[in-house]
Every structure is written in structure tokens, then in C-alpha cells.
Amino acid sequence: MADYYFDSSALIKRYVNEAGSAWVCSLFDPGLGHEAFVAAITPVEIVAAITRRARGKTMTQVDAVTACTQFRTDLQTGYQVVELTDALLTHAMSLAETDALSGYDAVQLAAALAVNTLCLHSELPPLIFVSADAELNAMAAGRGLAVENPNTHG
């Protein structure tokens, strides 16, 4: 059993078949008992990514609707959603400033760091940060997070 934090570049692989999808999907096997954390902005990013694929004709409209519907269902019970508090957003602004991260990447990293702090204070194993963004992974690792890139898992 482990706690995973998924940024959008990793979580999309659960709903759109691409490199690393099988590995990401395997982490959601109920028998493993993993917890999955996402930032409150992640649902917007996931739905946008899916609908952009349909608009770009790399995914059918039917598949996009199915993926969005499945995501919304999973969101109700399958994820621990990290709310965007003033403190978290202030930390994200600091990360954006010091590390030149994009706004969303800074929020994703700040949310993961907040969850990891809670894990460590509760004497739980450290959080595993899952992202397909190599630059963001480097920033997360530099801040002490364990990192997994789903693209390295096929």
C-alpha cells in the first residue's frame, strides 16, 4: 500500500491510451489499497485534455465522452482531492517564482508537497509523485519527493 500523487500528465494515462497507461492503471487495482491524491485543478485539466484530443481528431467523440464520464465517476470515490487553500496557493506562487514553473505545475507541486508533509507528520511512508513531465519531476525530486515517470514504464 502506498500513497501516490498524480499530476495531470500522469493521470490522463488512466483515461487515454498512451505510453505508461498500463502502469498507471495497474496502480488503481483495488487489491493494492493505494491512495491516489490529485489537486483540485486536476479535473479541469483532465477534461480539457480529453476534449482537446476529440477536437484534434486523435480520439473519437464517443471515446471522449466515455472517458470524461468515467473520470467524473472515479473523481467521486477514487481520488483524495487536495483543496487549493490560500497557504497552498502562496506556496505555489513561491515555487513558480523560485523554480520558474508554470502556474499549474507550481500548484501541482505545492499540493504534492503539502500531502507529503501530512504523510510524514502522520508517520506514514512518503508520498510518491507521479508525473510524465521530466522538468516537474526534477523539481519534485529536488524538493525530496519520491518520483515516478509513467513514461518509463512502457
MOKAGI-V267056 format. One record per backbone hydrogen bond with DSSP energy under -0.5 kcal/mol. CO is the residue of the C=O (numbers start at 0). NH is the residue of the N-H. E is the energy in kcal/mol with one decimal. If there is no record, write none. Layout:
co={CO	CO}
nh={NH	NH}
e={E	E}
This chain:
co={1	1	2	3	3	4	4	6	6	7	9	10	11	11	15	17	19	20	21	22	23	24	25	28	28	29	34	34	35	36	37	38	40	40	41	42	43	44	45	46	47	48	49	50	51	52	52	53	59	60	61	62	63	64	65	66	67	68	69	70	71	72	72	73	73	78	79	79	80	81	82	84	85	86	87	88	89	90	91	92	93	94	94	95	101	102	103	104	105	106	107	108	109	110	111	112	113	114	115	116	117	118	119	126	126	127	128	128	129	131	132	133	134	135	136	137	138	139	139	140	145	147	147	148	149	150}
nh={3	34	127	5	36	6	129	9	10	11	12	13	14	15	17	20	23	24	25	26	26	27	28	31	32	32	3	36	79	5	81	41	43	44	45	46	47	48	49	50	51	52	53	54	55	57	58	56	63	64	65	66	67	68	69	70	71	72	73	74	75	75	76	76	77	80	37	81	82	39	84	88	89	90	91	92	93	94	95	96	97	98	100	99	105	106	107	108	109	110	111	112	113	114	115	116	117	118	119	120	121	123	122	128	145	4	130	147	6	133	136	137	138	139	140	141	142	142	144	143	128	130	149	151	152	153}
e={-0.5	-2.2	-2.3	-0.5	-3.1	-0.5	-3.3	-0.9	-2.6	-2.2	-1.2	-2.3	-1.6	-1.9	-0.6	-2.5	-2.4	-2.9	-1.9	-1.1	-1.0	-1.4	-1.4	-2.1	-0.6	-0.8	-2.9	-0.5	-3.3	-2.6	-3.3	-1.6	-0.5	-1.8	-2.8	-2.4	-2.3	-2.4	-2.4	-2.5	-2.3	-1.5	-1.7	-2.4	-2.3	-2.3	-1.0	-1.1	-2.2	-2.5	-2.4	-2.7	-2.7	-2.4	-2.5	-2.6	-2.5	-2.0	-2.8	-2.6	-0.9	-0.7	-0.7	-0.7	-3.8	-0.7	-2.3	-0.5	-0.7	-2.1	-1.3	-2.5	-2.3	-2.2	-2.5	-2.3	-1.9	-2.4	-2.7	-2.1	-2.9	-2.6	-0.6	-0.9	-2.5	-2.1	-2.7	-2.6	-2.5	-2.5	-2.3	-2.6	-2.1	-2.2	-2.7	-2.2	-1.9	-2.5	-2.7	-2.5	-1.6	-3.1	-1.4	-0.6	-1.0	-2.8	-0.6	-2.7	-2.3	-0.7	-2.6	-2.1	-2.0	-2.6	-2.9	-2.2	-0.8	-0.7	-2.4	-1.9	-3.3	-1.9	-0.6	-2.0	-1.8	-0.7}
